[in-house]
Amino acid sequence: MIYQCQYHCPKCNKSLSKDTKVQLLFRKSDQKELKEILLEPEPGNYDFYTNPPTNFNKGERVDFHCTNCKKDLTSKKDKNFVELKMMVNDFIFFEALFSCIYGDKRTYIITENDIDVYGEANYDDIPFPDVSQIEEPSI
């Protein structure tokens, strides 16, 4: 697991870090305005804080947006996932994908030659066919 990283918008490349959290904007399907959400940066940690406080229903889709460019962060790999750039340093970065369906606790970190799975995700159900050809790491 990577412990020292920063998250960036894959569209504008600006940092999404605020203090020790990942700061994004979100919108529920019944909302017009974007609101703030702070996520824990550790893959597989699904704690979050919203401003203003917001309740979600299990199975509800939530749209996420960059705090800087305001662009939608829905992944092109799968519309049920949000995609962020996970920067280890100026030269090394990975794709971090997490489900945008409330209660679906699956996170995937896609590296150059591997996929790490977190939460309720497993190697048998990787939803990205173009990257799932990567072999499961041997234990």
Sequence and secondary structure as in RCSB ss.txt:
>XXXX:A:sequence
MIYQCQYHCPKCNKSLSKDTKVQLLFRKSDQKELKEILLEPEPGNYDFYTNPPTNFNKGERVDFHCTNCKKDLTS
KKDKNFVELKMMVNDFIFFEALFSCIYGDKRTYIITENDIDVYGEANYDDIPFPDVSQIEEPSI
>XXXX:A:secstr
   S EEE TTT  B EETTEEEEEEEETT SS EEEEE SSTT   EEEES     TT BEEEE TTT  B B 
SS TTEEEEEEESSSS EEEEEEE BTT  EEEEE SS EEEEET  GGG S TTTTTS     
